[in-house]
Amino acid sequence: MQPGLSSQFGNIDIYLFDQLLRGRIRPGMRVLDAGCGGGRNLVYLLREGYAVFAVDRDPLAIEEVQQLAAKLAPSLPPMNFQVAPLEAIPFADASFDVVICSALLHFAADDRQFNAMLKGFWRKLRPGGFSFCRLASSIGIEKEIQHIAGRRFLLPDGSERYLVDAALLETLTTELGAILLDPIKTSVVHNQRSMTTWVIQKRAKRSLFSRERYK
């Protein structure tokens, strides 16, 4: 990004930036970053006065986000940012409009942990809220990966990841009783790894959004 944009938005995930541009994340919404790391996706939200919360199992990451919040949004209490795994998020259920989970679910060791992480943050969404997930997948690199066990694979870039595919994401969407807000989108990086964007909404009597179709 240009220096001005970088200071305003930070090193935000480009697909999360797309959600902002389309007006899905709006002022007044309560936003939880589940697995926030150093807060790369929170700069704009903090700067613009959103009700931001975050968890990460790394204490150093939370310390960094607390320092970032103290600088950009000093009115937010430090307790909005807590050390915790996705399986045990210490905030009230059904209390967030948006949950961000970027580049974390693929660190699951197995199906049990993956499902626990997913359900851990899904419980925090209120009806009508939505989750934005970016996670590693096998989509587009099926012939490049080596099976280890279960859904764990060795990628060409040398990393080991829990990999989803489109069929699993569609099944999970149905099992959660969710609505797929966007088509499943995948970026293949030089046949080394594949990152998929999965955006789903918790059902409510009246939806805040309609599914948009893109070519």
NORUR-V784120 format. One record per residue. N is the residue number from 1. SS is DSSP state (hx for helix, st for strand, lp for the rest). PHI is phi in whole degrees, -180 to 180 (999 if undefined). Layout:
BEGIN
n->N ss->SS phi->PHI
n->N ss->SS phi->PHI
END
This chain:
BEGIN
n->1 ss->lp phi->999
n->2 ss->lp phi->-65
n->3 ss->hx phi->-51
n->4 ss->hx phi->-65
n->5 ss->hx phi->-67
n->6 ss->hx phi->-62
n->7 ss->hx phi->-69
n->8 ss->hx phi->-81
n->9 ss->hx phi->-112
n->10 ss->lp phi->67
n->11 ss->lp phi->-90
n->12 ss->lp phi->-69
n->13 ss->lp phi->-59
n->14 ss->hx phi->-63
n->15 ss->hx phi->-78
n->16 ss->hx phi->-72
n->17 ss->hx phi->-58
n->18 ss->hx phi->-60
n->19 ss->hx phi->-65
n->20 ss->hx phi->-65
n->21 ss->hx phi->-61
n->22 ss->lp phi->-87
n->23 ss->lp phi->77
n->24 ss->lp phi->-81
n->25 ss->lp phi->-109
n->26 ss->lp phi->-122
n->27 ss->lp phi->-54
n->28 ss->lp phi->98
n->29 ss->lp phi->-78
n->30 ss->st phi->-93
n->31 ss->st phi->-120
n->32 ss->st phi->-113
n->33 ss->st phi->-99
n->34 ss->st phi->-93
n->35 ss->lp phi->92
n->36 ss->lp phi->-77
n->37 ss->lp phi->57
n->38 ss->lp phi->-83
n->39 ss->lp phi->92
n->40 ss->lp phi->-59
n->41 ss->lp phi->-96
n->42 ss->lp phi->-109
n->43 ss->hx phi->-56
n->44 ss->hx phi->-63
n->45 ss->hx phi->-64
n->46 ss->hx phi->-67
n->47 ss->hx phi->-63
n->48 ss->lp phi->-93
n->49 ss->lp phi->84
n->50 ss->lp phi->-70
n->51 ss->st phi->-81
n->52 ss->st phi->-100
n->53 ss->st phi->-132
n->54 ss->st phi->-158
n->55 ss->st phi->-135
n->56 ss->st phi->-159
n->57 ss->lp phi->-80
n->58 ss->lp phi->-94
n->59 ss->hx phi->-59
n->60 ss->hx phi->-67
n->61 ss->hx phi->-65
n->62 ss->hx phi->-65
n->63 ss->hx phi->-60
n->64 ss->hx phi->-65
n->65 ss->hx phi->-69
n->66 ss->hx phi->-61
n->67 ss->hx phi->-67
n->68 ss->hx phi->-64
n->69 ss->hx phi->-66
n->70 ss->hx phi->-61
n->71 ss->hx phi->-82
n->72 ss->hx phi->-96
n->73 ss->lp phi->-145
n->74 ss->lp phi->-63
n->75 ss->lp phi->-78
n->76 ss->lp phi->-77
n->77 ss->lp phi->-72
n->78 ss->hx phi->-56
n->79 ss->hx phi->-70
n->80 ss->hx phi->-68
n->81 ss->st phi->-123
n->82 ss->st phi->-131
n->83 ss->st phi->-79
n->84 ss->lp phi->-169
n->85 ss->lp phi->-81
n->86 ss->hx phi->-63
n->87 ss->hx phi->-69
n->88 ss->hx phi->-143
n->89 ss->lp phi->-72
n->90 ss->lp phi->-87
n->91 ss->lp phi->-121
n->92 ss->lp phi->-64
n->93 ss->lp phi->-64
n->94 ss->lp phi->54
n->95 ss->lp phi->-118
n->96 ss->st phi->-125
n->97 ss->st phi->-84
n->98 ss->st phi->-138
n->99 ss->st phi->-121
n->100 ss->st phi->-102
n->101 ss->st phi->-137
n->102 ss->st phi->-110
n->103 ss->lp phi->59
n->104 ss->lp phi->-132
n->105 ss->hx phi->-60
n->106 ss->hx phi->-75
n->107 ss->hx phi->-88
n->108 ss->lp phi->-59
n->109 ss->lp phi->-78
n->110 ss->lp phi->-162
n->111 ss->hx phi->-60
n->112 ss->hx phi->-60
n->113 ss->hx phi->-70
n->114 ss->hx phi->-57
n->115 ss->hx phi->-65
n->116 ss->hx phi->-67
n->117 ss->hx phi->-65
n->118 ss->hx phi->-61
n->119 ss->hx phi->-69
n->120 ss->hx phi->-60
n->121 ss->hx phi->-90
n->122 ss->hx phi->-64
n->123 ss->lp phi->-61
n->124 ss->lp phi->-80
n->125 ss->st phi->-78
n->126 ss->st phi->-79
n->127 ss->st phi->-57
n->128 ss->st phi->95
n->129 ss->st phi->-78
n->130 ss->st phi->-137
n->131 ss->st phi->-114
n->132 ss->st phi->-114
n->133 ss->st phi->-122
n->134 ss->st phi->-121
n->135 ss->st phi->-153
n->136 ss->st phi->-69
n->137 ss->st phi->-142
n->138 ss->lp phi->-94
n->139 ss->lp phi->-63
n->140 ss->lp phi->87
n->141 ss->lp phi->-128
n->142 ss->lp phi->-55
n->143 ss->lp phi->-86
n->144 ss->lp phi->-101
n->145 ss->lp phi->-100
n->146 ss->st phi->-116
n->147 ss->st phi->-71
n->148 ss->st phi->-107
n->149 ss->st phi->-168
n->150 ss->lp phi->57
n->151 ss->lp phi->-105
n->152 ss->st phi->-88
n->153 ss->st phi->-136
n->154 ss->st phi->-93
n->155 ss->lp phi->-90
n->156 ss->lp phi->-59
n->157 ss->lp phi->-79
n->158 ss->lp phi->93
n->159 ss->lp phi->-90
n->160 ss->st phi->-109
n->161 ss->st phi->-140
n->162 ss->st phi->-85
n->163 ss->lp phi->-110
n->164 ss->st phi->-94
n->165 ss->lp phi->-136
n->166 ss->hx phi->-62
n->167 ss->hx phi->-62
n->168 ss->hx phi->-65
n->169 ss->hx phi->-63
n->170 ss->hx phi->-67
n->171 ss->hx phi->-64
n->172 ss->hx phi->-63
n->173 ss->hx phi->-58
n->174 ss->hx phi->-66
n->175 ss->hx phi->-64
n->176 ss->lp phi->-78
n->177 ss->lp phi->68
n->178 ss->st phi->-100
n->179 ss->st phi->-115
n->180 ss->st phi->-77
n->181 ss->lp phi->-74
n->182 ss->lp phi->-124
n->183 ss->lp phi->-59
n->184 ss->lp phi->-65
n->185 ss->st phi->-117
n->186 ss->st phi->-132
n->187 ss->st phi->-112
n->188 ss->st phi->-101
n->189 ss->st phi->-100
n->190 ss->lp phi->51
n->191 ss->lp phi->56
n->192 ss->lp phi->-98
n->193 ss->st phi->-159
n->194 ss->st phi->-135
n->195 ss->st phi->-118
n->196 ss->st phi->-116
n->197 ss->st phi->-104
n->198 ss->st phi->-130
n->199 ss->st phi->-119
n->200 ss->st phi->-132
n->201 ss->st phi->-115
n->202 ss->st phi->-76
n->203 ss->lp phi->-64
n->204 ss->lp phi->-143
n->205 ss->lp phi->-60
n->206 ss->lp phi->-129
n->207 ss->lp phi->-81
n->208 ss->lp phi->-73
n->209 ss->lp phi->-132
n->210 ss->lp phi->-112
n->211 ss->lp phi->-66
n->212 ss->lp phi->-107
n->213 ss->lp phi->-106
n->214 ss->lp phi->-127
n->215 ss->lp phi->-81
END
